[in-house]
Amino acid sequence: MRILLTGKHGQLGRCFQDVLIGVDHELFAYGSAELNIANVQQVAEVIQQVKPDIIVNAAAYTAVDKAETDSDNAYLVNATGPELLAKQAAILGIPLIHVSTDYVFDGDAVEPYLPTDPTNPQGVYGASKLAGEINLAATCEKHIILRTAWVFSEYGHNFVKTMVRLAKERDQLSVVADQYGSPTYAGDLAKAILRICEQHEQGKIQAWGIYHYCGDTPTSWHGFARAIFAKAESLGVIKKRPQLKAISSDQYPTPAKRPEYSVMSTKSLGIIGVVASDWNAKLKFVIEQS
Ligand SMILES: NC(=O)c1ccc[n+]([C@@H]2O[C@H](COP(=O)([O-])OP(=O)(O)OC[C@H]3O[C@@H](n4cnc5c(N)ncnc54)[C@H](OP(=O)(O)O)[C@@H]3O)[C@@H](O)[C@H]2O)c1
C-alpha cells in the first residue's frame, strides 16, 4: 500500500513513521517545507505525483493559545488544509485519515462525549479544527476523522516531558485539578491509524465518519502529573517526587479557554477494528526516553 503522510515532524507524524518500520508498505512522508497542506498547488502536485492508496493527515496548527491572536493561520492549516487534501483524495477515490481534537466540545458534559454529540468549541483552535472536520467530510466521502486528546510521546513538546523536566528542577509544583480529559499515547494512535489503513486495504472499512481515539482511563491534569511522577520515581528518573499542589483553572489562566470536561467515549472504535490507548502502560517507555 502507498501511504502518503503529512506532518512528518510532529509527535504523531514521527510515531507513525516508527510503526511503519519493517512493515511492508511504501511510505511517502512530508514536512511542511515539502508539503504545505494549505498550499493548493503543492497539495495537488505532490498527491498527483505520488498517487497514494491512502492519505494520513498528521499536520495541524497545534499552538492552542497562539491561535487566539493568529486565527488566519490557524484556519489556513486546520480548516483549508484538510479540505485541499480531501479534494485530491476524492479525485483519486482514496480515503483520507484525519486527526481532530476534543477541543471541538465546550466541556460542559457530565459523561463521556460521543462522536455524535453537539460540538461547541470555545477557542480559535477548536473552531478551526471543527471547520476542518466539516470541510473534509463535505469533500471526501471516504474519510475517518479520529478526535484525540492530551497527546504525549517521546517526541516534541508535551505534558509528560514537561512534568519530568520540572520534577528534576523543583520541589513543588501546582497543576490544574478541575479539567478532565483522556491522555493519549501518540504511538498508540499511530498504530491505530496503520490498522485502519490495513483494514481499508482488506475492504473492511464500511462506516466512514468520526471516531474518538484517546486514552481508556480519564483523569485530570493533576492526576496525570501524579501518575507521571510516580512512574518517574519508580524508574529512578527523578530522585524524589515534587510536592504536587492541586489548583483550579482560575489560578492558571491561559489565552484560550480549555474545556473543563473533555473526556471522550471510545466505545465505537470496535467498528473500525482498533482499541483505545492504554496510556498508563506507555508512560514508562516515554519517561525512559525523556
Ligand atoms: N498535541 C495534542 O495534545 C493534541 C490534542 C488533540 C488533538 N491533537 C491533534 O493531533 C494531531 C497531531 O498532533 P501532534 O501533537 O502530533 O502535533 P505537532 O507535534 O504539533 O505536529 C504538527 C505538525 O504539523 C505540521 N504543520 C504545521 N503547519 C503545516 C502546514 N501548513 N503544512 C504541513 N504541515 C504543517 C508541523 O510540521 P513542520 O514541523 O514540518 O513545520 C508539525 O510538525 C493534530 O491534528 C492535532 O490537532 C493534538
The ligand as a Gaussian input file, in Angstrom:
#p B3LYP/6-31G(d) Opt

LIG

0 1
 N       -0.944000      17.510000      20.890000
 C       -2.114000      17.336000      21.472000
 O       -2.230000      17.317000      22.711000
 C       -3.354000      17.137000      20.640000
 C       -4.600000      17.077000      21.278000
 C       -5.740000      16.871000      20.499000
 C       -5.627000      16.728000      19.135000
 N       -4.403000      16.823000      18.547000
 C       -4.335000      16.671000      17.094000
 O       -3.496000      15.562000      16.819000
 C       -2.822000      15.765000      15.581000
 C       -1.336000      15.523000      15.753000
 O       -0.850000      16.428000      16.737000
 P        0.685000      16.453000      17.168000
 O        0.719000      16.575000      18.649000
 O        1.422000      15.364000      16.509000
 O        1.110000      17.861000      16.533000
 P        2.544000      18.539000      16.463000
 O        3.553000      17.724000      17.181000
 O        2.356000      19.971000      16.849000
 O        2.874000      18.447000      14.912000
 C        2.136000      19.126000      13.966000
 C        2.925000      19.146000      12.681000
 O        2.115000      19.812000      11.725000
 C        2.980000      20.375000      10.795000
 N        2.380000      21.520000      10.124000
 C        2.005000      22.714000      10.627000
 N        1.523000      23.500000       9.643000
 C        1.603000      22.780000       8.486000
 C        1.283000      23.039000       7.133000
 N        0.757000      24.210000       6.745000
 N        1.513000      22.072000       6.224000
 C        2.043000      20.886000       6.579000
 N        2.399000      20.586000       7.840000
 C        2.173000      21.529000       8.785000
 C        4.232000      20.801000      11.521000
 O        5.219000      20.470000      10.571000
 P        6.689000      21.098000      10.426000
 O        7.378000      20.730000      11.689000
 O        7.251000      20.399000       9.225000
 O        6.503000      22.584000      10.252000
 C        4.251000      19.910000      12.757000
 O        5.340000      19.031000      12.736000
 C       -3.204000      17.173000      15.113000
 O       -4.257000      17.087000      14.209000
 C       -3.696000      17.849000      16.385000
 O       -4.626000      18.872000      16.113000
 C       -3.268000      17.004000      19.260000

